Each structure stands twice: as structure tokens, then as C-alpha cells.
């Protein structure tokens, strides 16, 4: 699947590449996780030249420098901006001391968008994400403000990132009942090393026709192939912040490496191919600090995992989900239907329902 084999993003008419390009690393910052303007532009050009059209950033990435790099790049290439699905996020306060400098209140949402549009040197965003939950703002205020921005032509579509499932469901229901702009996608942490999204948010997304747009699909680089037992990683800027993999994570890393060796590809390609194979529309965000990082990640478009590979990876990375998720598997049929034929399960495979089973 090449980058120009586009998919529809959720329940919308917006068509995007199967991998989005994340611009969090665009621009140098004190933490050393970013890259120069020149390398950022090379990465962006390589992605676009391959047919990519979905670019994701945020207002606070490298303190706004990421948005400025993108804005300058597209301004220098007339006509290119209109061929790209450009997404950014709001929430983080870039003005210390100003209580309204961030968050998701009406005033803040509008002000943050104006700053983002100025840095990106464009008159609209194709997709605008709420970056986190603002506990101090009613969700209906945020949704109404976003709907007003869509009606004003400054935003085309909206999505949420890092929000609880119950809040996301409340926001979507409110929008649908009031005729406001609905959510078309959720940007979530999702990888073979981070699967708890499968408890609530992923089922919600499937039910509502939302796409999942995973960030950190290689889990801080742990699934990139550079991490091996008893091997010191020295070229990862994030290692100093997040440390190395745990023993449980190494079990998954080893399994991914084994599949990669069998297929003659990289661990990163296998990890990204696994995400692409998940149910529903899943569009991973790939990031890079060098062009060769991007090329290694895009190899995930060329890999198709066989059922036995998917089964092995699913089993070794199986997450421990919070209640009530454990009640929704085979136990659900036992508790609710007492061995009758339901959803394809043969009758009589469960023991008779007892009073203790009903209670517990």
C-alpha cells in the first residue's frame, strides 16, 4: 500500500494517506528531541514526494516552531498547501501567567486557533484536535465553539486526543443531538506496547465511525528495532526521559523482531503493519528526526502480516484491561444467556448459571 492509496478518515469525506506524518520533532528545542529546519523540510518533502498528504502538528510542539516551519514550507510552494490535510491541536497554554492562554474554553479555543493559523500562514485547518481534557470547561462549550469555527470556515473537521471515553461519548452525543459538527477521529496512544485503548476508546470509535490516529506507534522507539537485550542504546533522545524497556516489554520486542526476521523486514515495519491490520480505520502517525527514520517507518506500508503472525503478536502483547472490559468476552455469554445459542456460540458450552455466578 503506497502513501497515495488514501483512506477515508472516519465518518467523513476527508481522504488521507494510510500513515500521517507527525511534526512533533520539527524544530530544535532545549530537550534535544527535535531536528533542524533544514532536516525538517527534507523529511516533509520526502513524505510529500511519496504521495503523503496528512501532516499533524500542535501549537506547543517545539514551542510553536513546528507550526512555523510548516507554514514557511508551504508558503514557499504556492498551491501545495491546498493539496495537504493539515492538522493541529489546541489546549496547552503558551502564555504563562495568563489563565485564559490555554484550555478548551470558547475564548481560549478561538485565540489559540488564530495563533496557529498565523504560524502556519494559512486561513484554515483541515482538522483541529482537542489535545487534552479541560476539566474546568463544560464540554458543550468546547463543542459549540468548535462548531462555530467550522461554520466560519476556519476549521474543516474536528477530533479529540487523550480524552476519556465517557467524555468523548458525551461530546459526540451532544453534537449529534444539537446538530453541531461531530468528531471524526480520535488521536490516541496505541501500539503493541500500549493497547489499553482497546478497553473503551477503540470500541467507541468503531461504534461511532471514528478513525483512530495512533501517536507513538513505536512506543518511544522501543519497537523500532534498535532496542535489544543487553544492548546499550545511545542515539535515542528520548531514552534519557523515559528509560529503557521493562522485562515485559522486551518479551513483545523479541516477538516483533522474530516476525521481522522471518519476513526479511524491520521491527518498525512489523509494528506499524500490526496497527494497520486492526479493526476499523487506523492511521498511525509516523515521526522522524532524520529522513532515513522516515523511510524505515514507511516500510510498514509494504508489509502484510499473515494470520499466524497477527495471532502471535496479539497474544504476547495482550493488555490487562480495566473493569468492565473483562466481563465482555466469553463470560458475557455465560452470565447473560446461560448456555443458549447467542452470537454464534454453541449451546451448552457453559455450565449452568448459579446464584454466585449471577452475583459475581
BELSUL-V204821 format. One record per helix or strand. SS is the DSSP state (@ for helix, = for strand). FROM is the first residue (numbers start at 1). TO is the last residue. Records with the same first field share a line. If there is no record, write none. Layout:
BEGIN
SS = FROM-TO  FROM-TO
END
This chain:
BEGIN
= = 7-8  15-16  20-22  26-26  35-35  54-56  85-90  125-130  155-161  183-189  191-191  194-194  211-215  282-282  285-286  342-342  345-345
@ = 37-49  61-75  81-83  106-120  139-151  165-178  196-198  201-208  239-242  247-263  267-276  291-302  307-316  325-328  330-337  355-359
END
